[in-house]
């Protein structure tokens, strides 16, 4: 699984974050997820000014193939709309989201058919019409035990071990277009519906309960006019990482290096509008915010350091040295970040 956090900066910009932790079959921890992916070919983004990214969480064996299918289908659609039965080219993020969800849902249905075929020898269509054919012979599906069991595979059922993981997939399709600026759509395999994102933030996946509480705490002291005006990029990054820290602290299956995707609709080129940030700098940004949350450095210092790393591309070693100078409890902070149970003086440093 994974945690996907999203925050709106203003009408034209937003940023997403994902972690990289996954527990194979709930027991073996791995750090190899890559759950934020651009959906559109760069040349299409250059010509239209549109950007689209998917943040997807669930069983990696399904989500990885799903994203590949979506990217291939969108590449075909934008290069030759007529070949895909379209009269007009894609002009909105909603159209992109609809295509993405159609492809994900199609993959889920294919996997269900594969499993039904392996166990019972028939497909969903065969089950619906009540018979299947094998070597020219018509075989009726009459046994009620088989019918009732197979029907449970066709929709989400938390008691169905056969297909439950296929439906336990969620996605955020976010981006920018000329009609609506920055916005996003949410989809869940359990509900099966697509929703237009609302508010200022969203969180899905493992740890989203704690992440949402951290987002609420971040925005609750801001007035309506201030929220409508938007926030600075560095404030958005701070909020995203704070939500990740809360999720990591209170939940399993959340961790590893964070990955950021920043979408800035005001950019003139694809490179300016769509920016990914990951690696050691992203991990250091997480440590900086963790140090602030737990009272080792002040908020202004944390915001400045994160901005230097992610937005200004200042050298990692230089920012780390500045980070270590920002605390009066150097040894205690270093021990805490390494997992020691150190004493925490929160309120004094947070002011």
N, C-alpha and C positions, 0 to 999 in steps of 0.2 A: 504494500500500500504506500501512500505518500501523503504529504500535506501540501496543499496548494493554497497560498494566500494571495489576495489581490487587493489593491487599494487605488482609488481614483485620486489623482492629483488635481486635475481641473477638467474643463470641458474637452480638452484636446489631448490629455496625457494621463497615463497610469503606469503602474508597475506591478509585476507578479513575482512571486517567490515560490520555490519548491525545494524540498529536501531530497536526499538521495537514499534514504534507508528503506529497506524492504526485508521482511522476515519470510524466507521461503518455507511454505507450509506452516507458518506460525512458529517455527522453532529455530531456524538458522538465519542469523543476521547477515545481510549483505548491504553493501554501500555502492550500488551501481545503477540506480534509477536515473533516467533522463526524461523527466516528465513535462518540460516546457519546450515546445517545438513550434517553429514558424510553419505556417500552413501554405503560404503563397510563394510562387516563384519570384525571385528578386526582380526580374525584368517586368513582371506584372505590377509589382509594388512601385517600381520607378515610373511607370507610365500612368498609373491611376492615383498614386498617393495613398493607397489603402495599405493597411497592415493587419495581420491576423495571427494570433498565437493560441495554441491549445495547451491548457494545463489539465492533465488527465491522471486519475489515480485509480488503482485497482490491481488485479492480477497482471503482472508485467507480460506474461505470455499472451495475454489478450490485448492489453493496451498498446504494446509495441507494434503489433501487426495492424491494429486499428489505425494508429497514426500514419503508418506507411500507406495504408489504403486510402485514407483521407487525402494525403498529400498527392498521391498519384491521380486520384479522381479530380481534384481541384486543378492540377496541372493540365489534364486533358480538357477540362471545362473552360479554363481561361484562355488556352491556346486556340481552341476551335469550338466556340459555343454551339454552333449549328450541329456539329457531330454528336453532341450530347442532348440534342432536341430542344435547345434554347433559341429563342428568337433574338434575345438581347444579351449582351455580356453581363457579367456580375458587376453590380454597382454598390452593394451594401454588405455589411458584416452579417446581417440576418440571413442572407442567401448563403453565405459561406458556412454559417452555423448549421443551417438546414442540411446542406450537403454533407457536412462532417457527421452530424447525428445520424443521417440516413446510412452512411457507410459503417459507422460503429454498430448501429442496430442490425445491419445486414450481416456483419461478421458474427454477432451474437447468434443470430438465427442459423447461420451456417454451422457454427459450433454445436448448436443444439441438434441439428440434423445429423451431424457426424456422430454424435454420441448415441442418438436414437438408432441410427443405422448400425452402429457397432453392437449395441445391446439387443435390439429387437428386430433389426433388419428392415425398418420402414422409416419414412420421413414424417415431418409435421403435416404435409399435404395428404400423405397416405392416411394418417391418423384421423384427419378431419373428414375424409370421404369414407373411411371405414374399411378400406382394404388396400392391399398392395399387390404388385405382380412380380413373380419370380420365375424366370425361364418360361414365360408365356402363360403361367398358371396364376389365376386370381386367388388370392388368399385373404379371406375375411378376418378382420381384427375383432374377434367376438369376446375374448376373455376379459371380463370386467376388471380383474386385478391388473392386467397389462394396460388396459385403457386408462384406468384411474391413475396408475403410476406414471404413465407417459404424459398424461395431461399436466401433472405437477411440474414437468420439466419446461413447460411453455411460458411460464411467467415466474416472477420472483416468489420464492417460497423459502423461508429461512430454515425449513426442515429438509429441504431437498439438497443433499450433498452433491448430486450429479451436476446441476447447473447453477447453483446459488452464486458461485464465484463469477459466473458470466454476467450476472445482473448487478453485482456489487461493484459497479464502475460508475464514476462520476467525472464530469468534465466542465471546465470553464473555457469558453471560446471568446477571447477578448481581442479588441483591436480598435482601429480608427477608420472611419470613412467620411466622405464629404457631407453626407446627410446628417449624421448624428454625432460626429466627433468620437471621443473615446467612450466605449460602452462594452458590455459583455452579455453573454447568454450562459445560462446554467442548465445542465442536463444530468439526470440521474437514471441509471438503468432500472432502479427499483420502481420509480414513478413512471418513467417512460415519456415524460413531457419536457419540453424546452421552455425555460422561463427567461424573460428579459431581466437582467441584473438591476437591482435597485439599491439606493443608499450610496454609501461611500466606500464600502469594503465587502469582501466575501472570503470565506474560508471553507474548504472542503477536504475530506479525507481524515486520516488518523490525526487526532489531536485538535481537530477543528473546534471542539467544544471549548477548550482552554484558549485557543487562538482568538475565538470570537469574543470572549470575555476581555482579553487584552485590548482588542480593537475598541470595544465599547468604552473601556476605561480611558483610552487615548482620546476619544472624541467627546466624551460626556461633558467636559468642561468648556467646550467651544459653542458659542452662540450660533443661531441659525445663519445670520449674515456671514459670519466667519467661515462656516462650513460651506456655504454656497460659493464663496470666493475661491476656495481651494486651498491647498497647502503647498509648501515648498517640497522640492524633490527629496532633499535630505530629511525632512520631517516624515515623508512617506516611507523612506527606507528605514528610518528609526522605528516607525510603527510596525512595519512588516517583520522586522527582526525581533522586536519585542514580542509580537504574537508567536513567532517561531520559538523563542526562548520559553514562553509559557507552555507551549505544546510539548516541547522537549522535556521540560521539568516534570510534567504531570502525566505523560503518556509514553507507552512503549511504541516501537515502530516509527519513531520520528528522530531523525538525527543525520549525521554526516555533514558534508559541505552543502551550504545553500547555493542556489542558482537564481539569478535575477534576470528578468527581461523587462527593460524599460521601453515604453512606447511613447514617443513624443510627436504628436500630430503636426506640430509647427515645423518640423524638419523638412528640408527641400529634397532630400534624397532618402533612399531606403536605409542607408547606413546611418544617417542622422535620425531617422524616425524609429528605427528598431535596433536596440542595443542589448547584448547579452553580457552578463558579468558573472564569472565563477572563478574557481580555483582558490589559491591560498589567500588572496585578498578578500574573497567573500567569507572565508572562515574567520579571518582576523576581524572583519566587520561584525560578525556574530559574537566574537569574544569581547569586542569593545562594548556592544550593547548589553551583553550579559553583565559586564563589569558595572555599567551604569545602573541597570535594574537592581543590582544587589549592593549599590551604595558605595562603590569604590572610586568612581569618577563622577563628575557632574554632567548634567544633560548638555550644556553648551559644548563641553569638550567632546562628548560622545558624538554629537551631531556634526561637529567640525571634522572629526577624524573619519567618520563614515563618508562624509562628502569628499574628503581628500582621496579616499580609496576608490570609491565606486564612480563618482562623477568626474573627479579631476585627474584620475589616473596617476596620482603621485606614487612614487616608489614605495613598495611594501615595507622595506626595512626602515625607511625614513618615518613612515607613519607608525610603525610598531615602536620605534624609539620614542616618538612623541607620546604615544599611548602610555608607555611605562613611566614617563615623566609626569603624567597627568594625575597620579594618585599619591597620596601621602602614606598609603599602606601598601607599598610596592610588594613586599614579601608575602603579605597576607593575600593580596589580590592574585598573585601568581599561584599561590597554593590553592586558592579557591577555584581558579580556572582549570587547574590540574586535577580537581576532584577531592581535595582535602576538605574536611569539615571545619573550616575556619570560622572565627567570630565575624559577624557581619554588622557594620555600622551603616545602616541604610539612610536614615533621614537626613543626617548632617550633610552628606555628600550630594544628595539628590536636590537640595535647595539651590 
